Structures are given as C-alpha cells and as structure tokens.
C-alpha cells in the first residue's frame, strides 16, 4: 500500500502514513484508513455503491387523514395532531397512489393494473395527493437552490481565476545543462523565465544529492565531494529545467605548482608538463662548504615537502627522502596519479623526479 502513503482519508481528513492499515473502496478506488471504513460502515464517496445506507422504515402512503403528516410503521395515531387512522376504503393505484374510478382496472396515470389490496380510506387518498404535491414542491426547491448556487459560484470562480492568475510562466531555461567542478568550487547557474512579463517569477532550486553538490536559493552551486547529481530549477506552476553536475577531486599539474611557489633554481619542468625535476643542490656546492650546502638542502627540502603534499604523497615519504643515503641508490614511490623517484649524493644533494602516470 506504499502508493497510498501521503493520501488524505476522506472520513477523518488526515494523512495516510506508513504502516497504517488501508482499506481501498472496490467500487471507486478511494483509499481510507481501515478503522475509518469500519466506523463509517463503508465508503464515504457520495453516490458510490459501497456507501452505507439504512432504511428509515417510513411509508409515505400511510399518512394522517387530517393533516397529511406521514405515519411510521405501526403508528395508529398521528404524532402531529393525534387523529386515528382508518375510514372508508377507496380504489387507488398501488404504484403511484392515484384514485381510480369505479370500473377502472388500470391506472389512468401510470397504466398499472389495479390491485384490490391497495385500497385506502377516502380521506387518506386526498391526504396522499396533498402530501405528494408538497413533496414535489419541496424537491423542486431542493434541486433548484443548489443548482443556482453552484452556477453562481462557478461563474465567480472562473472570473477570479482569470483575474488572479495573471500571465503564467511558460518556460524556465538554465544557462548550462551540464558542468564539471572541482571539490570546493562554486558556480552560479542563471535561469531565464519566459515570458518576460510573467506574473510570478519565483523559483525553487533543489539538488538530487546535496552530499555531492548543494545549491542555494540564488542558484549558486557548491561542489562538496566526488560524484554526480542534478540541480533542478522549478517555477511555481511546475515548469522545470535540469543541469547535470560532475564533481571531481582537483589534481594540480606541475606548472601550477611551479607558479604557486614561485620560480626557483631547484626546479625544471618538461615542455609538455609530463615531468618535473627538483635538485636540492643546483650549484653543486661541495659538502665541505657546509653552510652553503646546508642552506641549499634546507630550501630544496622545503620545496619538496610542499610538492609532495600537493601531489597527494604522505609526510612519511618526505622523511624517507630526507634520510636517504648514497648507498640506497635510486628509490621510487607512486600513487593514483603520479610517480616519484629520487637519489642522494653527498656532493650533489637530493635529486627528485616527479612524473605523470600515463605520459
């Protein structure tokens, strides 16, 4: 019954919730709470064959001979004026109650064959005619008044609809239907509403997955984590447009790193950006000239530590490089995007090469 969750029960006027027992009318298909169906003894829809009805046990042909008030089954006296029922019998139609003249075997009004068991007192016959006439007048009033009221309400409603509706939105269009973003980036989507003179241009922005990308009420999208989602903009009258969002982790390239930390003597970059080398002793200062050698190594290692962090390598790698010896030869390590290799020489210092995987 999950399809009925959120529907309104017509008996209690409250929402059908998860785990509620639901009874669906087999005739009109309207869902009810099972307890509401039981309490109402059936469907609440007017005119439905499943709607509960109880006989009132009144007989409109059994009326007071004096005032015409209807008498219930078994009532010997009128509850209104106290007159006892009874009197001379008269031939009447058993179907419509019309009085038949002597010798008439068929009703002149409806054509039904006369049934002697349908005879009623003379005074009762006239009372029946009076009662039926009053009922017809009341029924005409009951029918005409609702019809007139409904017609007037419909005219007023239609007029108000066209006056208050104004110019509706026919289309909403986003400036982009797909964008790629890095984690942490923000980008604003611009929405055009058609026509320009639309009365209500209010828009609602939603994200299919706010954990990947979220959007504010102005259409500014913020990338949160790797993945894909959709940003939807909606007008009040249901017009929509969608932009597909792809969020990726930013992978810096060697030229970005070179520019971020300034031009320096330790670093060289391939023209196609496929590799970068770092030399902690570019002047080849002799280790005997301890101070010059120490300054070069310190500055070079600071740069290498920053590069390792930017490329996703751990601090442990930097420490491993810093404690390498000449006897260890060339060493290497890699992650998802880069390969790094290095070697140490007592006179030349630490020399490091970073390469892009696949190039």
C-alpha positions in Angstrom: 0.0 0.0 0.0 3.0 2.3 -0.4 1.3 4.1 -3.2 -1.4 5.5 -0.8 1.1 7.0 1.7 0.5 10.7 1.9 -3.1 10.5 0.6 -5.9 12.0 2.7 -8.5 9.7 4.2 -11.9 11.3 3.2 -13.5 10.2 6.5 -11.1 11.6 9.2 -9.4 14.2 6.8 -5.9 13.1 8.0 -2.9 11.8 6.0 -2.4 8.1 5.5 1.0 7.2 7.0 3.5 4.4 6.7 2.3 1.2 8.5 -1.4 2.4 8.6 -3.9 -0.3 7.6 -5.6 0.9 4.5 -9.0 -0.1 3.0 -9.5 0.7 -0.7 -13.1 1.0 -2.0 -13.5 -1.8 -4.5 -16.0 0.4 -6.5 -14.4 3.9 -6.7 -10.8 3.1 -5.6 -10.7 5.8 -2.9 -8.3 4.8 0.0 -9.5 5.0 3.6 -8.0 4.2 7.0 -9.3 0.7 7.7 -10.7 1.9 11.0 -12.5 4.8 9.3 -14.0 2.4 6.8 -15.3 0.2 9.6 -16.7 3.2 11.6 -18.5 4.6 8.5 -19.7 1.1 7.6 -18.4 1.6 4.0 -17.2 4.2 1.5 -17.6 7.9 2.2 -17.8 8.9 -1.5 -21.3 10.3 -2.4 -23.1 8.1 -4.9 -20.7 5.2 -4.6 -22.5 1.8 -4.4 -20.3 0.9 -1.4 -21.7 3.9 0.6 -23.7 2.7 3.7 -27.4 3.3 3.7 -30.0 2.3 6.3 -33.8 2.0 5.7 -35.8 4.7 7.5 -38.9 2.5 7.8 -41.4 5.1 6.9 -44.3 4.6 4.5 -45.2 7.8 2.5 -48.6 6.3 1.5 -49.5 5.8 5.2 -50.4 9.4 6.3 -52.7 11.2 8.7 -56.3 11.6 7.2 -56.5 15.1 8.8 -53.1 16.9 8.4 -51.3 14.7 5.9 -48.3 14.0 8.2 -46.5 10.7 7.4 -47.1 7.8 9.8 -44.4 5.4 10.7 -44.8 1.6 10.6 -47.3 0.5 13.3 -48.4 4.0 14.3 -52.2 4.0 14.9 -52.4 7.7 15.7 -50.9 10.8 14.0 -47.8 12.0 16.0 -48.6 15.6 15.0 -52.4 16.0 15.6 -53.4 12.8 17.3 -56.0 11.8 14.7 -56.5 8.0 14.5 -56.0 6.5 11.0 -58.7 4.5 9.2 -62.1 5.1 7.4 -63.8 4.0 4.2 -61.8 2.2 1.6 -61.2 3.7 -1.9 -59.7 2.2 -5.1 -56.2 3.6 -5.6 -53.2 2.7 -7.8 -50.8 0.5 -5.9 -47.8 2.2 -7.7 -48.5 5.9 -7.9 -51.4 6.3 -5.4 -53.8 7.9 -8.0 -57.6 7.4 -7.3 -59.3 5.0 -9.7 -63.0 5.5 -10.7 -65.4 2.6 -10.3 -64.9 0.1 -13.2 -61.3 1.2 -13.9 -59.0 -1.8 -13.8 -55.9 0.2 -15.0 -54.4 3.4 -13.5 -55.2 6.3 -15.9 -51.9 8.0 -14.9 -49.2 5.2 -15.0 -51.2 2.3 -16.5 -50.6 -0.1 -13.6 -53.2 -2.8 -13.2 -55.5 -2.3 -10.2 -54.7 -4.3 -7.0 -57.6 -4.5 -4.6 -55.2 -4.9 -1.7 -54.0 -1.3 -2.3 -57.4 0.3 -1.3 -57.1 3.1 1.3 -59.6 5.3 3.2 -61.2 8.1 1.1 -59.8 10.8 3.3 -56.4 9.1 3.2 -56.4 9.3 -0.6 -56.8 13.0 -0.6 -54.2 13.3 2.1 -51.8 11.3 -0.1 -52.3 13.6 -3.0 -51.7 16.6 -0.8 -48.6 15.0 0.7 -47.2 14.1 -2.7 -47.8 17.6 -4.0 -46.0 19.1 -1.1 -43.1 16.7 -1.5 -42.8 17.6 -5.2 -42.7 21.3 -4.3 -40.0 20.8 -1.7 -38.0 18.6 -4.0 -38.1 21.3 -6.7 -36.8 23.8 -4.3 -34.1 21.5 -3.0 -32.9 20.8 -6.6 -33.1 24.4 -7.9 -31.3 26.1 -5.0 -28.1 24.0 -5.2 -28.1 24.3 -9.0 -28.3 28.1 -8.8 -25.7 28.3 -6.1 -23.3 26.1 -8.0 -23.8 28.0 -11.2 -23.2 31.4 -9.4 -20.1 30.0 -7.6 -18.7 28.6 -10.9 -19.1 32.0 -12.7 -17.4 33.8 -9.8 -14.7 31.2 -9.6 -13.9 31.4 -13.3 -13.8 35.2 -13.2 -11.5 35.2 -10.1 -9.2 32.6 -11.7 -8.5 34.7 -14.8 -8.1 37.9 -12.7 -5.8 36.5 -10.1 -3.8 34.1 -12.4 -2.1 36.9 -14.4 0.4 35.9 -17.0 1.7 32.4 -16.4 5.3 31.1 -16.8 5.6 29.0 -20.0 9.3 28.0 -19.7 12.4 28.2 -17.5 15.8 27.7 -19.1 19.2 27.3 -17.3 22.3 28.9 -18.7 24.1 25.4 -18.7 22.7 21.9 -18.9 26.0 20.2 -17.7 29.1 21.4 -15.7 32.2 19.8 -14.2 33.5 21.2 -10.9 36.4 20.5 -8.5 35.7 19.9 -4.8 35.2 23.3 -3.1 34.4 25.2 -6.3 31.3 27.4 -6.6 29.4 28.3 -9.7 26.2 30.2 -10.2 23.5 29.0 -12.6 21.5 31.6 -14.4 17.8 30.9 -15.1 15.8 32.7 -17.8 12.0 32.9 -17.2 9.6 33.1 -20.3 7.7 35.3 -20.9 9.4 38.4 -19.6 6.1 39.7 -18.2 5.2 36.6 -16.3 3.3 37.5 -13.1 5.1 35.1 -10.7 8.7 34.5 -11.4 9.6 32.9 -8.1 11.9 29.9 -8.5 12.8 26.9 -6.3 16.3 25.3 -6.5 16.9 21.7 -5.5 19.8 19.2 -5.6 19.3 15.5 -6.2 22.3 14.8 -3.9 23.4 17.6 -1.6 26.3 15.4 -0.4 27.9 15.8 -3.9 26.7 19.4 -4.7 24.4 21.8 -2.9 22.6 24.8 -4.3 21.2 27.9 -2.6 18.0 30.0 -3.3 20.0 32.1 -5.7 21.2 29.2 -7.9 24.8 29.2 -6.5 26.1 25.6 -6.7 28.9 24.4 -4.3 30.8 21.2 -5.0 31.1 19.1 -1.9 32.5 15.7 -2.8 33.3 13.5 -5.8 30.3 12.2 -7.7 27.4 13.2 -9.9 24.0 14.8 -9.2 21.3 17.0 -10.8 20.4 20.6 -10.0 16.7 21.3 -10.8 15.0 24.7 -11.0 11.2 24.9 -10.8 8.6 27.7 -11.2 5.5 27.9 -9.1 3.4 26.5 -11.9 5.6 23.4 -12.4 7.9 24.4 -15.3 11.4 22.9 -14.8 14.9 22.6 -16.2 17.9 20.5 -15.1 21.7 20.8 -15.0 23.9 17.7 -14.6 26.8 18.3 -12.2 30.0 16.2 -12.1 32.4 16.8 -9.1 36.0 15.7 -9.3 38.9 15.9 -6.9 41.3 18.6 -8.1 44.6 17.3 -9.4 47.2 20.0 -9.7 49.7 20.0 -12.6 53.4 20.8 -12.4 53.0 24.2 -14.0 50.5 25.2 -11.3 52.9 24.0 -8.6 55.8 25.9 -10.2 53.7 29.1 -10.3 52.3 28.7 -6.8 55.6 28.6 -5.1 57.5 31.0 -7.3 60.2 30.5 -9.9 63.3 28.9 -8.3 66.6 27.4 -9.2 65.8 23.9 -7.9 63.0 23.1 -10.3 62.8 22.2 -14.0 59.6 21.3 -15.9 59.2 19.4 -19.2 57.7 21.5 -22.0 54.7 19.1 -22.3 54.2 19.1 -18.5 54.9 15.3 -18.2 57.6 15.5 -15.6 59.3 17.9 -13.1 62.8 17.6 -11.5 63.9 19.1 -8.3 67.6 19.5 -7.3 68.3 20.5 -3.7 71.9 21.5 -4.6 71.6 23.1 -8.0 75.1 24.9 -7.7 76.7 21.6 -6.7 78.1 23.2 -3.6 80.7 20.9 -2.0 79.7 19.3 1.2 83.0 20.7 2.6 81.4 24.1 2.2 78.9 23.1 4.9 76.9 26.4 5.3 76.2 26.8 1.5 75.4 23.1 1.2 73.1 23.2 4.3 71.2 26.3 3.0 70.7 24.8 -0.4 69.5 21.5 1.1 67.1 23.2 3.5 65.5 25.3 0.9 65.2 22.4 -1.5 63.6 20.1 1.1 61.1 22.8 2.0 60.0 22.9 -1.7 59.9 19.1 -2.0 57.7 18.8 1.2 55.2 21.2 -0.3 55.2 19.4 -3.7 54.7 16.0 -2.0 51.7 17.3 -0.1 50.1 18.9 -3.2 50.5 15.7 -5.2 48.9 13.5 -2.5 52.1 11.9 -1.1 52.4 11.4 2.7 54.8 13.2 5.1 56.5 9.9 5.6 57.7 10.0 2.0 59.4 13.4 2.7 61.1 12.0 5.8 62.2 8.9 3.8 63.8 11.2 1.1 65.5 13.4 3.7 67.2 10.4 5.4 68.2 8.6 2.1 71.9 7.8 1.6 74.1 7.3 -1.4 74.2 3.5 -0.9 70.4 3.2 -1.2 70.6 4.1 -4.9 67.5 5.3 -6.8 64.3 4.8 -5.0 60.6 5.4 -6.1 57.0 5.5 -5.0 53.7 6.2 -6.7 50.0 7.0 -6.1 46.9 7.1 -8.3 48.2 10.0 -10.4 52.0 10.4 -10.0 55.3 8.5 -9.8 58.2 10.0 -7.8 61.8 8.7 -7.8 64.9 10.1 -6.1 68.6 9.6 -5.4 71.1 11.1 -3.0 74.8 12.0 -3.5 77.0 13.5 -0.7 78.3 16.2 -3.1 75.2 16.8 -5.3 72.5 16.5 -2.6 69.0 15.1 -3.2 67.7 14.9 -6.8 64.0 14.1 -7.3 61.9 13.4 -10.4 58.0 13.6 -10.5 56.2 12.0 -13.4 52.6 12.0 -14.5 51.2 8.5 -14.9 50.4 7.5 -18.5 52.6 10.1 -20.1 
